[in-house]
Amino acid sequence: MKGPIGSLFEPSEYKINIKQGNTCDDLSFKLKGFLLTLETKIKNADGNLNKGPIGLQIQLKKGSL
């Protein structure tokens, strides 16, 4: 299974032997995770966006709204 860059599926593949009559009728994959890549920006006093601070680390946590 191949999805967008950064996606992780489980299982990543199934091996099927069509010579033995195996079919692909009931194959399922679960999206196990994904990768987010983002860029931070800051707004200066003039209201313009500039690159954010170097080395800033952002951590996503599971929570409720």
RAVEN-V257887 format. One record per helix or strand. SS is the DSSP state (helix for helix, strand for strand). FROM is the first residue (numbers start at 1). TO is the last residue. If there is no record, write none. Layout:
# RAVEN-V257887
SS,FROM,TO + SS,FROM,TO
This chain:
# RAVEN-V257887
strand,8,10 + helix,18,20 + strand,30,33 + strand,41,43 + strand,49,51
